[in-house]
């Protein structure tokens, strides 16, 4: 029965699903191509340079004291402790030794592995210190197993026995516990690769069987658009919800590596189809648009805060499509803009906002990803191809209820993603931006013009979420407050979206209700329309006061890079100056009052590490008015 189920699943994904998807599912309008390039580049050159920089930074925090119980461990100055997961640097250290012969990295790798073995629980798992979650055992044993062949000649007999025993115990633990009932889907996907790599060190058929079982369970959770579900809460014991960051930086490369090691062409083809859809979320500057997913609370603009990275995934398919090499390299280049002294911040403006280094998690996770990308790379060198978002076009993903648009100057993501967690606003998944708002707006030659954050900030995972003063959302929004509470389009997860093209502009319209965090309507409906043309972004908001006349504000936070200036020219015009560009914000309708900079100090976030300058439109609604339409635009001048 199991074999029959796998065969049927294969037939569905390979033959039936592509036909169902085609142009009907990802509705798109594509136009001319911008910035054509004809050159050759090599992923390993960029990845090795980045790996060396990241490794050198992590090395600074290795405990060198042989008399310390934490000898070889890696200390996190921000968290003031030794993360067990930081010892995953064992593999990037070992790999750099293999590539360069630098024996300092050999020593650091051996000591990190020995330290990690001393932290292992009797059942084979590792706790994710300072917390007690053990699902990350899959990440730790994968790095140990990948490092072992490089280090084996340099280990003593006693160390070899300890390493092999540790790897086997961890593999046995994963065989016993890993399932979608135990963990979010990215852990299951990673474990498919972990067990196959462990099997190459400690050969056991149980590892191969478990890896294959998990692989087919995971791909079975892809939706009609090939987006992997399973990162959110449970319904009847089953997890739902999509996060693009975790898909690109964890799940898909795990499945792809499994497919390579297991020689499973069915899984490989499914992952390749999924990757083709995910490529539409790599922006022209190499940033990753994970702004809208259910784990966007860790979005950093280059990816997610504690996941590995996208280069390992792209490297496995570069022989199929040169675009993947381009995407991997551009993302490395963008990642570099989020670093200082080799330590990765939580976004582009981290070091402009904070005068201290963050937790080392994104630094060591990106190091392991760079090492894997170099090790797994297929067709390392090749032509630099344009990415989908280098071309003018509009792309609608119906299973996400989300549209991505690109014109000559703008790239925008507008999200009405409909996932709803059964636990409601008590969960970290239900404060993502929604309701047809712009979650990401990129301006050519500048960077992020608007972006998004969680609607409220909570330290959902105390280890991963730093303490910061209570901020206001970075996300553009419509809102009002009354004696019933706070209501906004950002909590509208049932918005209806339509997409049209007119005179070369892309028009995305969203219809919904202003709601509170519990998904309760507040008495005002809205239509939010975005018109994105080559030189401007226009917004039209229709408010319908069907049960209340509460005072409504439209909040337009503008990402505030150093050196930008905001100048009010008249009651309806603001000039936004940045470098050699000027954007004119013009209010077209007569029913709002303009307000600049109120609570500016509260528009400062760690995830993503961005700050914004608020432009506020206070809506004027007369006693006998039941509908108000507000129009304004941003235009390059």
FITORTOR-200563 format. One record per residue: residue in one letter; x, y, z of N, C-alpha, C in turn. Coordinates in steps of 0.001 Angstrom, whole numbers, plus 500000, padded with zeros to 6 digits. Layout:
AXYZXYZXYZ ...
//
This chain:
X500822498789500000500000500000500000500859501266500000 X501959501227500777502822502405500839503433502684499473 X503917501594498797504524501788497489503508502331496483 X502266501835496538501222502330495645500947503798495887 X500904504187497165500676505604497487501795506470496922 X503038506005497028504163506786496524504105506916495006 X503699505815494339503597505861492873502521506843492437 X501378506809493120500292507726492776500694509166493019 X501416509392494116501877510743494424502830511228493335 X503726510346492898504666510704491839503926511089490556 X502947510274490176502174510540488961501475511885489050 X500900512185490239500181513450490396501110514646490220 X502249514623490916503141515777490892503801515968489529 X504184514874488907504972515003487681504109515224486452 X502924514591486409502122514653485186500868515507485323 X500137515339486426498848516021486546498989517429487078 X499801517610488120499877518925488738500407520001487795 X501464519753486994501916520806486082500829521274485139 X500004520357484665498916520752483764497897521606484481 X497642521266485750496682522054486532497239523420486837 X498571523517486953499190524788487330499268525716486121 X500179525456485241500443526216484025500150527699484221 X499556528335483238499272529771483328497970530047484054 X497192529007484283495918529245484966496146529601486424 X497127528969487034497339529198488460498180530435488727 X499371530533488141500179531725488343499865532691487224 X498823533460487386498419534393486339499488535469486193 X499893535742484965501004536666484820500854537509483559 X501422538696483634501560539570482476503018539973482421 X503681539710481321505116539942481242505412540876480094 X506314541813480325506671542779479299508146542764478986 X508685543928478697510052544039478220511055543667479314 X512286543490478876513348543067479777514223544265480093 X514668544349481353515511545452481792516908544960482123 X517886545805481870519255545607482326519810544244481907 X519777543960480625520329542698480146521829542656480426 X522305541501480845523726541328481104524196540070480398 X525430540121479896526015538958479234527420538778479780 X527513538017480846528795537763481461528735536440482203 X529875535993482629529997534728483341530399535008484778 X529864534223485684530244534374487087530335532987487714 X530955532931488892531210531665489579530721531763491004 X529787530923491385529222530981492734530280530757493798 X531154529781493611532099529444494674533031530601495018 X533315531470494049534171532628494328533499533530495365 X532242533825495159531504534685496092531248533962497420 X530858532702497332530514531955498542531743531702499403 X532894531417498781534106531162499563534589532427500253 X534496533537499557534879534810500176533982535110501373 X532685534872501201531757535092502308531998534096503433 X532214532834503095532469531816504115533678532180504965 X534744532606504335535956532953505073535716534115506023 X534938535077505574534643536227506430533774535827507614 X532765535008507363531887534552508439532647533666509425 X533426532730508905534198531851509777535158532621510667 X535835533611510083536778534410510874536073535117512024 X534843535552511779534086536230512832533669535257513924 X533199534071513523532794533081514521533996532611515328 X535143532505514693536360532038515375536720532919516569 X536353534182516503536677535095517599536001534679518900 X534930533886518788534150533536519970534328532082520394 X535320531409519802535637530041520221536368530088521557 X535940529254522481536581529189523803537933528473523666 X539054529181523956540379528575523774540955527944525046 X540217528015526141540718527592527444540553526084527623 X541669525353527579541615523896527696541118523433529059 X541187524300530032540737523946531376539258524236531595 X538615524837530612537204525176530734536332524005530289 X535221523775530979534295522728530498533700523054529143 X533802524317528726533278524731527426534381524949526405 X535507524310526623536600524386525655536111523938524288 X536321524788523281535888524483521924534500524975521595 X533708525316522621532382525860522384532449527274521831 X531351527738521274531304529061520648530355529931521441 X530883530997521995530149531866522911529419532955522129 X528192533236522556527422534320521943527441535520522895 X528159536586522568528241537736523475526892538391523739 X526010538375522724524710539017522922523862538227523910 X523783536931523715522942536087524577523653535661525853 X524986535854525872525805535524527047525702534043527412 X525830533214526412525814531761526630526387531053525417 X526519529727525552526994528880524463525792528202523810 X525435528645522613524377527968521878524906526610521400 X524162525536521652524600524250521101524607524297519579 X523680525043519010523636525098517552524827525852516963 X525463526713517741526629527423517219527735526449516841 X527748525285517494528765524282517169528540523660515803 X527434523999515150527278523587513756528349524208512869 X529078525180513421530237525732512718531305524667512499 X531148523494513105532094522400512885532275522122511392 X531194522183510635531320521894509204531934523045508416 X531452524287508544532145525356507808533611525492508199 X533953525247509479535362525253509874536125524143509142 X535569522928509178536238521791508539536367522006507037 X535340522586506444535372522799505003536425523836504636 X536539524878505442537563525875505121538959525279505281 X539135524429506280540421523729506385540685522904505128 X539677522181504675539810521343503475540185522186502259 X539614523379502142539846524216500960541156525002501042 X541574525380502250542714526292502384543921525677503068 X543724524604503815544829524020504575545136524755505860 X544329525727506222544542526489507452544223525617508656 X545265525243509406545093524289510495544383524900511700 X544272526218511743543493526837512819542039526396512722 X541558526247511488540174525798511311540035524303511569 X541073523534511299541060522116511660540905521963513167 X541713522683513896541657522615515363540296523068515869 X539782524176515324538490524702515781537370523730515475 X537431523075514312536389522121513939536393520916514864 X537551520353515117537635519196516011537141519559517405 X537562520697517898537175521092519252535681521411519344 X535131522017518296533689522306518299532899521003518316 X533332520029517508532648518742517500532753518027518832 X533937518042519416534114517404520724533250518074521788 X533166519412521730532309520136522689530855519731522496 X530417519654521246529030519313520976528703517902521463 X529635516980521310529411515615521798529182515621523304 X529913516476524000529763516535525463528406517098525881 X527742517804524965526439518386525290525277517449524946 X525558516347524311524498515480523792523745514786524928 X522426514698524785521590514009525756521731512489525591 X521336511764526612521456510305526572520660509676525438 X519547510331525053518705509762523985519210510107522590 X520337510806522517520932511150521225520615512536520736 X519733513241521399519327514577520953520235515644521536 X520077516835520994520682518024521578519574519024521889 X519666519668523029518766520761523353519233522013522616 X518297522809522167518655524065521503518820525129522584 X519931525098523258520144526009524387519995527461523938 X519370528297524777518956528045526163517567527412526290 X516997526955525190515669526353525236515781524830525209 X514652524153525221514668522698525365514194521955524121 X514007522663523028513572522039521783514687521135521248 X514336519964520771515324519000520281515233518747518781 X514296519387518104514164519174516665515397519590515894 X516162520550516434517371521019515753518504519996515805 X518265518868516456519224517766516378519524517417514927 X518531517571514070518750517256512654519798518166512029 X519843519432512433520840520361511909522225520031512453 X522278519694513728523577519449514362524231518169513859 X523440517100513749524046515851513284524414515940511803 X523680516710511024524041516891509623525419517529509508 X525670518563510307526967519227510244528084518318510751 X527800517540511785528800516584512292529134515545511219 X528108515025510563528316513976509565529015514511508320 X528714515745507931529402516340506786530859516644507105 X531127517034508349532497517381508743533378516156508941 X532778515036509327533554513870509745534563513391508697 X534206513268507417535203512790506446536433513690506347 X536262514999506517537405515912506483538275515763507731 X537650515467508850538361515466510132538859514094510545 X538289513055509984538604511683510404540104511406510472 X540908511802509476542342511508509554543052512202510704 X542412513193511290543060513995512331542493513717513722 X541585512779513812540997512421515099541750511238515697 X541878511253517012542460510096517694541486508924517631 X541955507736517966541075506573517959539889506786518890 X540150507350520055539087507602521025538094508625520487 X538611509657519828537721510679519259536872510102518131 X537473509272517280536691508658516200535529507854516762 X535798507072517795534737506279518407533644507166518968 X534050508273519631533063509191520215532231509857519137 X532880510279518034532155510928516950531169509962516303 X531610508780515993530728507805515350529559507437516255 X529829507276517535528756506946518480527760508095518577 X528273509318518624527409510495518725526533510633517484 X527133510486516307526382510611515057525313509530514970 X525665508330515353524699507236515300523552507454516281 X523870507876517487522815508132518476521855509199517979 X522389510254517391521531511321516872520687510820515706 X521290510018514827520526509450513724519401508560514207 X519692507737515214518665506863515783517535507679516405 X517902508791517048516886509655517660515948510225516593 X516517510661515479515693511229514410514781510172513796 X515279508966513620514442507889513102513244507670514021 X513474507775515298512427507506516282511383508612516348 X511796509897516315510864510974516660510419511830515488 X511238511939514428510940512971513431509720512608512592 X508779513533512551507551513378511779506841514718511756 X505866514904510857505088516146510871504295516321512164 X504061515250512898503367515360514178504304515886515266 X505611515686515071506605516117516052507087517540515791 X507227517921514535507913519172514209507292519847513005 X507629521125512832507248521848511615507905521200510413 X507365521484509256507739520741508058509201520929507683 X509820522079508013511211522275507611512136521294508306 X511801520873509531512626519893510233512530518529509556 X511338518181509119511155516898508423511941516891507121 X511881518019506394512595518104505122514100518038505330 X514605518770506315516038518731506601516479517326506985 X515630516631507724515992515296508197516141514309507052 X515451514536505941515653513654504795517107513693504352 X517706514893504362519119515026504001520021514538505126 X519688514904506357520533514534507496520728513024507568 X519643512278507442519739510827507578520501510200506408 X520377510767505225521137510226504099522635510485504274 X522991511645504803524407511942505058524922511083506210 X524141510953507275524524510089508390524727508659507895 X523892508240506977523992506883506439525327506650505735 X525926507708505209527224507562504557528351507412505563 X528076507800506818529071507662507885528833506384508688 X527560506147509034527164504964509805526051504285509014 X526399503312508235525441502716507310524374501922508050 X523120502374507896521974501677508483520794501813507528 X520151500713507225519001500790506330517874501621506925 X517768501651508254516692502415508892516801503901508565 X518026504397508366518204505803508009517662506067506603 X517973505174505678517497505347504307515970505252504236 X515406504280504934513957504101504913513231505317505502 X513742505798506633513103506950507279513224508194506399 X514387508392505796514590509565504934513612509538503764 X513457508387503150512554508275502002511104508483502435 X510728507894503558509362508064504063509063509542504302 X509985510248504950509785511669505227509738512483503945 X510590512163502986510640512932501734509294512924501035 X508656511771500958507372511705500267506244512305501096 X506361512239502415505391512940503256505485514452503036 X506711514949502933506919516396502795506406516895501448 X506795516261500354506341516773499052504835516633498907 X504246515705499661502794515587499654502090516782500252 X502847517629500958502259518816501575502472520075500731 X502863519907499488502941521068498594501557521359498015 X501254522652497877499951523022497335499991523037495810 X498905523525495185498806523504493723499870524368493058 X500392525360493766501437526221493227502830525740493625 X502914524545494224504184523952494657504812524688495842 X504026525399496613504528525983497854504281524996498986 X505291524809499803505246523797500852504527524341502082 X503524523620502541502776524013503737503262523205504938 X502946523715506129503279522948507326504134523676508329 X504191525013508257505006525784509199504190526390510342 X502857526292510270502028526991511249501447526089512316 X500224526441512734499551525697513783498872524449513238 X498283523687514163497709522388513807496185522444513737 X495646521733512771494219521465512649494073519948512611 X493396519383513603493296517926513723494681517282513680 X495626517933514364496967517382514466497877517649513293 X497390518336512256498172518566511033498524520046510922 X499793520332510618500238521709510460499961522232509050 X499570523492508984499354524176507715500179525469507710 X500068526225506639500730527518506566502054527466505822 X502310528526505049503486528609504173504389529738504636 X505688529470504623506663530544504813507736530428503747 X507863531454502934508799531396501818510237531329502300 X510559532056503361511926532059503859512381530680504291 X511568529992505070511935528656505526511914527647504383 X511036527841503399511052526964502238512376527064501485 X512799528293501179514015528493500403515272528197501203 X515264528515502474516497528435503257516636527159504083 X515598526340504104515672525083504849515099523918504047 X513793523912503877513093522705503431513527522218502058 X513579523109501083513793522659499705515203522142499474 X516209522759500111517553522199499912517688520854500616 X516972520665501745516996519357502394516460518272501478 X515316518562500856514736517602499918515638517386498700 X516231518463498201517080518346497018518325517521497316 X518914517708498487520093516930498842519722515464499047 X518567515233499665518088513846499768517986513222498382 X517352513945497464517133513406496121518448513059495447 X519464513903495647520767513639495039521406512390495639 X521392512291496965522056511163497625521292509858497433 X519966509955497384519137508757497229518877508407495766 X519368509286494873519115509112493430517617508970493153 X516859509870493754515394509852493635514964510970492681 X514762510618491424514420511618490418513031512219490622 X512122511455491220510772511978491444510803513164492394 X511496513000493510511610514106494471512363515270493840 X513411514984493109514202516045492483513355516892491540 X512534516247490727511701516996489780510663517848490497 X510115517336491578509136518110492337509784519341492960 X510961519163493539511666520296494143512017521326493081 X512427520863491913512776521794490839511573522623490410 X510418522016490343509202522754490000508873523777491093 X509050523380492340508797524304493445509765525473493411 X511028525178493176512042526228493142511745527263492068 X511240526814490933510920527748489854509905528788490298 X508936528414491133507949529373491654508582530307492685 X509421529742493551510036530543494614510986531608494070 X511504531392492864512453532345492296511828533718492080 X510499533773491986509825535055491793509874535943493036 X510454535445494113510538536225495345511974536634495667 X512866536452494707514196537048494812514150538377494073 X514281539454494823514160540794494250515395541140493396 X515308542185492579516419542519491685517747542772492401 X517694543237493654518933543493494392519446542261495127 X518764541122494955519190539898495624518531539654496959 X517760540609497449517051540391498712515949539362498499 X515540538746499599514523537699499541513237538222500153 X512164538166499382510896538685499880510143537602500654 X510497537491501926509760536607502842508887537446503772 X508442538591503250507717539569504075506325539106504466 X505751538180503716504325537880503818504011536542504482 X505011535681504651504771534327505138504450534275506615 X504069533082507074503600532988508457504734533055509462 X505987532930508999507120533113509898507905534367509513 X507184535324508946507826536589508583508231537383509803 X507856536913510997508331537576512215509851537485512345 X510506536638511527511968536559511521512558537032510193 X511761537686509375512263538150508084513362539186508288 X514458539026507543515606539922507667515921540666506372 X515160540474505359515355541001504003516329540141503187 X517372539594503824518221538657503086517701537231503201 X516763536998504097516200535675504332515474535675505659 X515736534666506478515156534608507811516269534530508853 X515946534916510066516976535140511066517730533904511515 X517067532754511601517725531570512138517758530393511163 X517304530597509941517400529527508941518727529657508191 X519047528665507358520413528546506862520753529497505718 X519971529489504667520288530315503506519848529623502237 X519804530372501147519271529839499890520346529315498949 X521622529604499240522673529234498287522808527717498126 X522645526975499226522750525517499121521712524973498141 X520505525496498217519437525063497323519737525438495878 X520046526704495644520292527144494276521460526385493649 X522484526084494466523675525428493920523374524047493359 X522369523386493903522025522030493480521305521986492136 X520870523154491645520111523178490386520707524135489355 X521926524604489591522520525560488652522791524935487296 X522924523608487261523129522949485976521846522916485148 X520717523161485808519427523172485118519041524558484620 X519493525581485328519049526942484998520073527929485555 X520673528726484683521678529709485108521098530762486050 X519784530945486027519168531933486913519447531627488384 X519574530352488704519776529990490107521152530432490609 X522132530373489723523451530885490105523379532393490326 X522702533076489407522541534521489537521859534883490853 X520789534168491175520054534444492415520932534214493640 X521690533127493630522557532819494771523612533902494973 X524212534346493883525266535363493987524693536703494412 X523586537085493828522987538373494215522583538374495684 X522084537252496173521702537202497578522919537329498484 X524052536765498084525293536951498845525669538428498862 X525559539070497721525905540496497644524992541330498533 X523701540974498575522796541706499457523112541404500916 X523388540156501232523740539784502604524898540628503116 X525842540903502261527002541689502676526598543083503145 X525525543643502604525081544973503027524473544954504423 X524241543765504967523647543622506298524680543201507340 X525956543321506994527024542850507868527952543981508296 X528620543737509399529679544631509853530685543790510625 X531941543892510238532960543109510909532729541617510811 X532042541193509749531812539776509548530638539206510310 X529947540016511088528792539551511864527515540014511149 X526617539082510914525395539372510184524364540000511115 X523838541164510714522751541797511451521416541252510989 X520338541791511554519003541273511245518342542001510076 X519130542776509335518577543495508202519486544624507767 X519119545353506720520007546354506119520415547492507043 X519563547869508006519860549044508837520228548676510268 X520536547398510500520813546983511879521912547839512502 X523020547980511808524161548688512398524011550200512352 X523013550689511652522678552108511726521817552409512949 X521108551385513432520189551586514554520776551149515892 X521667550159515865522174549591517115523701549651517129 X524261549898518298525718550002518416526333548756519041 X525641547620518928526159546366519467525853545239518487 X526663544186518569526464543040517684525256542237518133 X524532541665517186523370540835517522523799539418517899 X522832538588518165523073537157518358523813536598517143 X524688535623517378525524535094516297524801534076515418 X523540533780515705522811532778514923522899532990513413 X522504534176512900522543534304511432523952534210510860 X524962534466511668526338534395511173526773532949510967 X526559532093511969527012530709511775526080529918510859 X524785530270510827523915529540509899524253529875508448 X524569531137508190524941531487506816526299530890506452 X527182530709507418528472530076507131528280528627506691 X527441527881507389527233526475507004526577526387505632 X525681527322505349525025527355504043526028527628502931 X526961528555503162527968528849502141528837527618501874 X529221526928502936530044525729502763529295524663501967 X528024524454502296527242523460501555527088523866500097 X526888525152499844526703525616498473527930525313497623 X529104525537498181530335525253497439530493523747497242 X530218522995498297530402521542498232529433520878497268 X528201521359497207527170520702496406527044521264494993 X527756522337494703527514523108493478527614522265492221 X526615522431491363526624521851490029526697522998489026 X527591522893488072527806523985487110528140525266487865 X529235525204488621529632526312489502529775527619488740 X530358527568487565530531528765486740529557528715485568 X529090529883485185528168529932484056527688531332483779 X526812531432482826526308532725482376525435533379483445 X525547534691483545524686535462484445523380535743483722 X522330535100484177521025535246483548520127536172484356 X519237536840483659518272537687484353517328536846485205 X516880537426486295515892536802487163514489537228486717 X513463536500487139512100536888486744511769538344487056 X512228538850488199511889540220488584512834541263487986 X513718540837487088514437541799486250513581542216485067 X512498541501484855511606541775483733510334542459484212 X509815543311483381508536543919483683507456542852483641 X506627542801484684505574541799484698504764541848485978 X503633541180485954502774541047487131502451539566487288 X502634539056488500502504537629488755501596537412489967 X500513536703489726499559536429490807499605534954491167 X499732534671492465499788533308492969498499533032493738 X497570532314493119496242532177493713496206531423495042 X497079530443495242497029529733496525497584530584497655 X498295531643497295498799532588498295497919533830498399 X497117534086497376496365535337497268497335536514497360 X498292536511496454499412537438496531499885537782495127 X500264539048494941500720539527493636502093540173493764 X502978539831492826504282540490492709504309541213491373 X504717542493491383504743543296490160506112543933489995 X506537544065488738507790544749488440507583545681487260 X507947546934487436508009547893486333509454548369486219 X509695549369485374511088549773485166511734550294486451 X510957550931487321511537551526488524511091550872489827 X510016550140489811509442549625491056509302548101491019 X509417547519492189509087546106492372508265546024493654 X507108545386493606506177545417494733505580544046494989 X505401543750496272504640542584496705503412543068497444 X502259542575497040500990542935497682500353541646498166 X500137541565499473499744540282500069498350540318500677 X497595539288500308496335538996500974496332537544501436 X497529537039501782497671535627502129496655535246503198 X495955534141502967494721533854503709494876532889504881 X496091532451505181496242531480506271495673532033507579 X494917531188508277494392531548509596494683530410510566 X495323530753511661495699529749512649494537529508513603 X494230528252513931493103527980514841493276528575516217 X494509528853516617494740529458517933494612530973517899 X494362531532516726494115532967516621495306533817516987 X495006534980517582496069535958517829496980535579518979 X496781534416519564497708533945520592498991533392519977 X498989533203518657500137532603517999500966533653517273 X502203533269516993503121534148516273502811534227514780 X501883533406514317501603533336512886500527534314512427 X499840534961513359498655535743513011498848537245513176 X500097537682513208500378539113513261501242539540512076 X501225538715511026501909539059509786501059540097509043 X501647540832508106500862541821507349499939541144506340 X498750541687506175497783541120505226496866542189504682 X495710541759504213494677542694503804494900543411502502 X495824542914501639496079543581500370497004544774500487 X497792544818501549498755545909501697500025545598500920 X500818546627500676502171546427500158503037545930501306 X503613544751501147504523544243502172505975544495501806 X506204544855500555507563545147500111507476546010498866 X508200547128498878508214548031497733509640548506497524 X510212548078496417511616548346496102511697549365494976 X512622550297495115512824551342494116514193551171493483 X514224551095492184515465550900491445516466552004491776 X517690551631492089518721552605492411518675553112493840 X517717552641494637517585553113496013517542551961497006 X516627551045496822516435549969497786514989549918498228 X514757549502499461513392549394499963512809550783500209 X511709551065499542511012552330499767509946552150500849 X509228551049500799508348550642501881508585549159502138 X508280548739503348508444547333503704507370546981504729 X507611545952505508506585545545506468507234544861507657 X506442544720508695506862544046509912505652543318510470 X505821542720511617504662542204512330503793543381512774 X502513543130512943501616544221513353501831544574514822 X502189543590515636502639543853517005503936543094517214 X504761543578518117506025542901518408505912542150519718 X506170540858519629506275540036520836507511539160520704 X508069538790521839509233537904521828508722536457521829 X508247536044520658507620534730520550508585533618520929 X509831533784520551510901532862520942511955533726521625 X511983533735522937512857534670523647514309534627523188 X514794533447522817516173533352522359516381534109521056 X515379534095520177515539534630518827515075536070518677 X514237536546519597513669537879519467514258538798520541 X515039539780520127515676540659521119514672541568521816 X515067542064522967514255543041523687514435544400523019 X513329545005522591513358546340522010512157547114522535 X512227548449522534511037549230522919509872548901521996 X508665548938522529507478548577521745507379549459520496 X507455548850519305507434549644518077506036549729517466 X505886550601516494504713550662515632505047549971514313 X504066549407513623504352548615512422505031549417511318 X505950548756510643506565549344509454505631549301508255 X504576548522508347503713548220507203502765549366506879 X502617549739505592501564550697505208500203550121505580 X499303550974506087498058550421506620496951551465506727 X495738550933506863494548551725507206494172551301508613 X493821552258509489493558551864510869492597552835511544 X491940552324512578491216553191513496491144552507514850 X490942553323515863490761552816517223489460553370517771 X488785552554518569487541552971519208487480552317520574 X486360552489521249486232551840522547486165550313522419 X486058549824521172486065548379520935487469547835520703 X488442548750520504489815548315520300490432548865519032 X491451548162518554492235548588517392491847547746516186 X491605548422515044491174547752513822492029548219512642 X492380547282511763493250547615510642493065546610509509 X493409547020508308493386546068507182494449544985507333 X495463545231508147496541544244508292496049542939508888 X494943542982509619494372541760510210493246541175509353 X493107541673508141492102541119507230492736539983506426 X492494538746506838493070537589506158492061536903505244 X490969537618504916489991537119503957489816538099502802 X490789538947502566490659539957501513490500539305500146 X489667539904499330489491539484497937490385540374497072 X491196539747496217492122540503495379491823540290493905 X491953541371493125491851541278491669493079541941491059 X493422541519489851494604542037489167494246542395487730 X494687543579487308494423544029485951495625544794485425 X495681544920484111496712545705483457496050546730482562 X496496547985482664495907549043481839496984550056481482 X497141550300480199498095551290479697499498551075480257 X499889549814480374501232549498480847501397549523482345 X500341549828483079500393549848484548499699548606485097 X500122548188486258499537547029486925498651547503488072 X497411547017488087496423547465489060496016546282489925 X496272546390491209495926545341492164494921545919493150 X493730545351493195492660545844494070492346544801495132 X492162545269496355491853544386497477490622544913498195 X489746543991498595488486544348499238488381543606500565 X488016544346501617487902543688502904487301544579503964 X487465544169505207486989544890506375488166545209507288 X488107546350507947489086546640508986488741545782510197 X489710544984510648489459543999511690490440544150512847 X490068543544513974491004543479515088491795542181515007 X492671541961515967493557540803515900492817539484516050 X491569539536516505490760538327516644489896538068515420 X490162538802514339489430538649513072487979539129513165 X487724540083514041486378540642514204486296541977513473 X485205542165512723485009543407511990484711544557512948 X485143545758512538484941546926513382483889547892512887 X483336547649511673482273548508511181482641549359509995 X483878549195509450484301549966508277484915549005507260 X484376549016506047484922548215504957485852549083504108 X486639548432503253487571549203502424487807548525501081 X488217549350500142488822548899498888490173549581498795 X491221548792498640492579549326498546493133548971497179 X493388549989496372493835549771494998495232550356494805 X496128549534494290497487549973493959497636549976492445 X498098551082491892498412551169490470499903551425490343 X500607550454489783502061550516489725502471550694488272 X503042551845487979503491552141486614505005552307486628 X505568552688485496507023552763485421507609553757486417 X506989554912486577507581555958487410506796556285488671 X505659555633488878504851556008490040504135554815490639 X503760554982491882502880554052492591501730554886493137 X500532554585492691499352555328493139498497554424494018 X497950555012495060497083554271495962495724554967496037 X494678554177495924493318554685496070492615553836497118 X492082554494498126491434553801499238490005554300499357 X489081553380499217487661553705499426487240553128500775 X486737553999501640486244553581502954484724553581502942 X484138552533503481482674552430503574482303552335505051 X481691553399505558481350553486506984479969552859507198 X479932551542507259478609550898507310478055550769508723 X478923550816509734478417550676511104479114551554512121 X480045552364511697480685553293512617481282554443511813 X481417555597512437482056556761511822483372557072512534 X484028556045513049485279556250513773486310556942512892 X487208557668513532488248558435512860489304557482512293 X489503557559510981490405556646510278491690557375509886 X492796556665510051494091557175509597494695556204508585 X495377556767507616496159555983506662497629556248506970 X498337555205507371499732555351507790500632554851506668 X501535555723506234502463555393505150503910555526505643 X504445554487506279505851554552506701506785554415505491 X507776555270505418508777555238504356510095554789504967 X510704553755504407511961553252504967512994554379504945 X513609554568506107514420555770506373515902555391506414 X516546555508505251517986555272505179518740556534505600 X519974556381506073520769557566506425520881558527505247 X520739559805505536520875560836504505519594561218503807 X518508560506504060517240560861503419516646562106504062 X515891562855503281515229564068503771513756564050503382 X512922564523504295511476564623504055511092566097504207 X510501566649503183510162568068503199508734568271502706 X507905568906503534506541569203503116506544570483502292 X506104570380501068506126571506500139504876572357500280 X503723571708500431502450572389500630501529571404501343 X500273571765501650499404570851502413499146569507501751 X499498569380500467499231568116499773500478567451499188 X501642568014499445502842567530498764504003567352499737 X504669566219499614505890565955500368506957565505499384 X508149566068499527509287565606498741510157564711499615 X510509563558499056511372562605499749512660562511498945 X513749563020499527515015563086498810515954562003499318 X516543561248498372517530560243498718518575560183497625 X519826560415497998520930560438497050520585561343495873 X520564560810494667520281561652493503518857561470493004 X517995560920493832516603560720493444515683561509494371 X514559561937493806513525562588494608512180561972494251 X511453561597495293510094561088495128509128562155495637 X508129562447494826507075563368495250505860562567495685 X505469562758496952504193562207497405503146563301497231 X502117563009496476501084564000496181499720563454496588 X499020564190497445497647563832497805496725564422496746 X495937563566496130495104563984495008493704564376495462 X493182563718496459491828564019496951491871565143497992 X490675565649498370490576566791499283490072566413500678 X490103565135501023489448564713502264490410564147503309 X491671564613503269492622564199504303493468565383504736 X493936565307505959494932566238506474496255565490506631 X497321566148506235498639565524506226499346565757507561 X500029564712508039500756564783509310502071564034509125 X503177564666509478504490564066509236505233563765510539 X505857562590510586506852562285511613506347561966512995 X505046561877513194504520561582514530504983560201515002 X505532560151516207506043558902516802507129558260515949 X507902559075515284508948558547514402509868557564515125 X510177557848516397511116557000517136510591555584517357 X509277555372517153508694554037517356508716553172516099 X509128553739514982509181552973513731510591552412513547 X510961551546514451512317551004514499512229549550514935 X512594548636514026512390547202514260513694546431514181 X513694545284514850514843544386514723514607543345513635 X513354542896513445512981541958512364511898542576511506 X512228543012510293513590543173509806514215544427510413 X515538544489510397516239545639510960516128546822509999 X515013547510510129514699548683509329514042549717510213 X514129550966509823513374552013510487512657552818509414 X511644553543509830510811554245508852510420555621509369 X510075556474508422509550557798508725508069557784508364 X507185558063509346505745557936509065505147559183508414 X504410558958507339503559559985506744502119559548507001 X501352560419507633500015560040508105498964560887507392 X497941560204506892496818560876506258495602560698507165 X495167561797507775493985561771508637492741562019507782 X491862561045507751490703561098506852489597561971507452 X489082562868506636487974563732507040486663563089506580 X485802562808507519484516562201507182483399563044507807 X482593563667506972481495564487507476480368563597508006 X479494564209508771478435563467509457477580562637508504 X477281563197507354476369562514506432477091561708505348 X478411561608505480479174560836504495479205559362504893 X478955558502503935479038557062504182480199556413503420 X480719557132502462481860556645501693482861557777501483 X484117557445501603485181558392501302486215557694500441 X486678558386499408487729557841498548488948558748498628 X490055558174499033491311558915499220492292558477498146 X492911559450497496493873559127496439495178559870496695 X496275559145496511497592559779496604498588558954495804 X499732559550495518500704558866494659502127559178495103 X503031558267494719504473558479494831505028558491493410 X505777559562493079506240559708491697507678560193491672 X508484559558490839509849560031490631509816561352489875 X510517562355490390510573563651489707512023564015489403 
//
